[in-house]
Amino acid sequence: MNVTLKLPDDLCNEVRHRAVAQSKSLSQWVADLLQQEVARNHPERKSLLERLGDPATAARDFELPDRQQEKERPVAFP
């Protein structure tokens, strides 16, 4: 999608130089920056793998049922 942005000249020159320094087009550099911001503000959009690797998730206790107290459950095969 094409989007037109109006930026001050000095800001545009600075971000162009940063994009070139990272071997990216200005469009790709801005898209990457926006993607990082969206991910940062919406942590619920993380994948399961990202959540499992997150230290905040790793330190959390999850309650699991006590399997020894559960009754046996019949398993039916079709």
N, C-alpha and C positions, 0 to 999 in steps of 0.2 A: 504494500500500500504506500502510495506517495503522500507525504505530509509536508506542508510548508511551515517553517518556523522563522520567526523574525528574531535575530540575535544581534546584540551589539558587535561591531566589527572586531574589537579587541578580544572578546570572548570567543568568537568564531575562529579567529586566528589561533588562539591558544589551544582550543580543542582539536583543531585540525593538526597542529603540531603533535599533540598527544596521540592522536589516531595514527599518524605516520610513524611515530616512535614505536607503536605496537604493531606495525605492519597491517593496519586495518584501514578500511575506508571510513570516512566520517559517519556515514550511515550505520555501518556495523559497530563502530565505537559507541555511538549514541544508543543503538539498540541493546548492546551488551550492558551499558550503564542502566538503562531503564529496566532490563530484565533483572539485574541485581537488586534494584530498588523494589520491584514488585515482589521478588522472592523474600526480601528482608522484611517487608511489611505484611506478608501473608504466609507465616510459617506453616499453616495448616495445609499448604499446597506441596509440602515436601513429600517425596516418595517414601515408601516403607524403608528402603535401604538408607536414605538420608536420615530418617528418624532414628533408626537403629544405631547409626554412627554418631548421633548427636550426644555429647556428654550429658546434657540435661535429661535425656531419655535413659541413658545408661545408668544414671544414679537413682532412677525412680524405682520404687518397689511396686510390683504388680501382684495383686492377690490372685492366687490360683486355688481351685477347689482341692480339698483333701481327698485324694482318690481312694484312700483306704476306707473312708467312711461311706463312699458311694456304693450303691448296690450294683450288682452285675447287670449289664444291659444286654438283652438279646440282640444278636446281629442277624439280620435276614439278608440272604443273597437272592437276587432275582433269578 
